[in-house]
Amino acid sequence: DGTADPARESRILALRLLLHVLGHPVAGPSILRAGPQFHYAVRQYLCTSLLKNTTSADTAVAELSLRLFVPLLRHLRPILRVEIEAFVTGVFFVILDSRSATVRHKLLVVTLFEEVCSDAGTLAEIFLNYDCDLSAVDLFGRIVKELGRAARSGLSDAAGSGLPGGPGAGTGGTGLGLVAGAGAARAERSRQESRELRLAAMRAMRQVLRSLHSSIVTEAGAGDRGDISPDEAAARLGGDGGGDHGGPGGGDVPPDG
């Protein structure tokens, strides 16, 4: 194909290869055991590259980069605690709050949160390692608030267009009927995109509730999995401080055994 951009195709191929490698079940433990030099390479090169690509105007590049964040969050939390916080607060929340970001880009971020929130263990560790740390941001709480805000996006615009009493009322039809040709198509497309974003945000909120329910049921009925029960967590935090979990500003909570 003479119209293909070799640089773009190479970038997409590299992102797909990274997604395949990092998505493998043994990738996380292998990287964690690889040593400080490899950890530095992940922070310095991979995270920096993803930071640029997640904000790309190219939808394919942005989507692959956002999908790559999921295995990083699930498998490499112990070595990327600061980077994960920077990604979520400095990139994903900014995209959702930006008026200039496209609805498609916001939809990709909400879909990312839906996948992250579908894993009860990941969601629990986000809460323990950020919201329960006085030196960190309330990451879990802010994710829920941003999803709630996304679930209401576009409602004010819809209320002011095409409804009785809104702009265009009493002038020969709905607001949409007054917009000619391409303008009408753009308005309808914008409404559909906002609706998709709201539905995706509500699906993500449903995943949050399911994961919370799963955590409660698991903690109450299965103590032999190695999960940390609420009483045990309180005992560790209120103990002599010699455990691995520490208090605010301490090390990351290890993944479930």
N, C-alpha and C positions, 0 to 999 in steps of 0.2 A: 504494500500500500504506500504510494508515493506521498500521501498526506500525513502519514504517521510521524510523530515527533520521537526520534530515538531517545532523547534525554528523558522524556516523560515515560516512555515504555520501559526504560531501564529502571526508573524510580519505582514504577508500579511492580515490576518483577522483583526488585529487591525487597519491597514491603511484603509481597506475598510470600517470599522465601522466609523472611523473618517471622511472619505470622505462623507459617507451617512449623518452623523450628521451635519457637517459644510456646506454641500450643501443644507440643508433645508432653505427655505426662512426666517424663523424666527430665525435662529441660530445667524446671525450677530447682529441684534438688542438685542437679549437676552444676548449675551456675552458682548456687549458694556455696558449694564446696570448692569452687574453682580458685578462690583466693582473692586477695585485695587488688591485685593488678587487673584481673578480669572485671571485678566489680567497678573499678575506676573507669574501665573502658565502657561499661554499660551506662554509667552515669554521664560520662563526658561526651560520648559519641552517639549512642543510641537515643538517650533521652533528649539530647540537643537536637538531633535530627527529627524526632517525633514532635518536638515543640514547634518546629517550623512547619512540618507537614500537616499537623492537625488544623492549622489555620489557613491551609491552602485554598485558593479559589477553585481548584480542580476537585470536583466532587469525589472522583475515584481515589485520588491520593488522600484526601481528608478522611474518607470512610475507612480505608485500610489502616491509616495511622491511628484512628480512634479505636478500631478493633484490636490493634496491637496493645493498647493500654490495658485491656482486660487480663491477658496472661501476666503482664507486668504486675498488676495489682494483686492478682491471686497467688502468684508464685514467688515474687521477688519483694514482697513487702518489707522483710527484715533489713534489706540493704537500700531500699528506695523510699524510706518514710518521708523525708523532706521533699523529694522529687514528686511523689504522689500528691502531697498537699499542694505543691506549686502548680501541678497540672490541673487539679480540680478547681482551685480557687482562682488561679491566674489565667486559665485558658477556658475551661468548660463553662464556668459561671459567667465569665466575660462574654462568651458567645451567646449564651442564653439571655443575657441582659442587654445585649447590643441591639440598637435599632437598625444598624447597617448590615448586620448578619442576615443571611437569607434564611427563610423558613426551613429550607432543605438542610442547611448546616445545623440549625437548632434541632431538627428532627434526628440527625445523626447523633448528636450529643445525648438527647433524651433516650434514644435506643441503646446507647452505651450504658447509661445509668440503669436502664431496665435489665440489661444482662448482668451488670455488677450486682444489682439488688436481688437477683434471682438466686444467689448463693448465700444461704443463711450464715455460713461460717465467715465469709468475707465481710458481710454486713456487720456481724457481731464484732469482728476485729477492728473494723473502721471505728465503731463506737468506742471500744475499749482503748484504742491507741490514740485517738484524737479527741473525742468529746469528753473522755474521762481524764484527759491530760490538761492541766490548767495552763500549760505553756503552749498548747496547740489550739488550732481553730476547731470549732464544733462542726466537723466535716459531715457527720451523719445528719445532724439537725439542719445544716444548710442545704444538703442535697434534697431533703424532704421539702424544705421551703421553696427551693427552685423548681422542683417538680410541681408543687402546688401552684406556683405562679405560671408555669408553662401550661398547666391544665386550664387556666383562665385566659390564655392569650387569644387575642382577636375578638373576644366577646364584646368589648366596647365598640369596636369598629362595626361589627355585625349589627349591634343594636342601633347604630346611627345611620344605617344604610338599608333601605328597603322595608323598614318597619313603619307602621302608622305613626305619624308625628315626627319622624326622622327627616333628614334632608331628602328632598324630592317628594315628600308627601303632599298630596293635593295639587300636583302639577302634571297629572296625566299618567299615573302609574307609579310603580316602585322606583327606588333609586337606581336599581340596575337597568330598568327600562329607559332611563334618561341618558345612560352612557352608551355612546354609539360604538359599533364595530369592535375594534381592538381593545378599547377601554373596557367594554363590557366583559370581554373574554379575560382580561387581566384581573378585573374585580372578582369574577367567578373563580378563577384559578387561585387567587389569594385567599378566598373564603375556604376553598377545599384544602389548601395547604395548612391553614390555621386549624381547621377541623382535624386533620391528620395529626398535627402536633398535639392538640388537646387529648386526642384518643391515646396517642403514644405515652403522654405524661400520665394519664390515668392508668394505663397498663403497668407502667413502672411503679406507681404508687401501690397498685394491687400486689406487685411482686414484693414490695417492702413489707406489706401486711402479712403476706404468706410466709416470708422469711422470719419475721418476728414470731409468728405463731409456731412455725417449725422449731425455732430455738427454744421457746417456752415448753413445748411438748417434749422435745428431746431432753432438755435439762431435767424435766420432772420424771421422765420414765426410763432414761438410759444413762445410768451413771458409770457403766463399764466401758464406754467409748473413749474415755479420756477427756471428755468435755469439762470445762470449768463451770461449775454450778455457781449461782449467785452467792450462796453462803460461803463457798470456797474462795471465790474471788474477793469477797469482803474480808474474809479471814487473812488472806495473803496481803491485801492492801493495809490492813490494820495490824499486821504482825510486826516483826522486828526489822523489816525492810531488807532482809538479807536474801530474799528470793530473786529470781531472774526477772520478775515482772517489774519490780521497782514501783516508784510513785511517779508523779508528774515529771516529765522530762527524762524518764528512764528508758530502758531498752524496749524494743518492740515485743509484743506478745507473739510467741512462736505459733506457727500453724498447728491445727489439730493433728494429734498423732493418730 
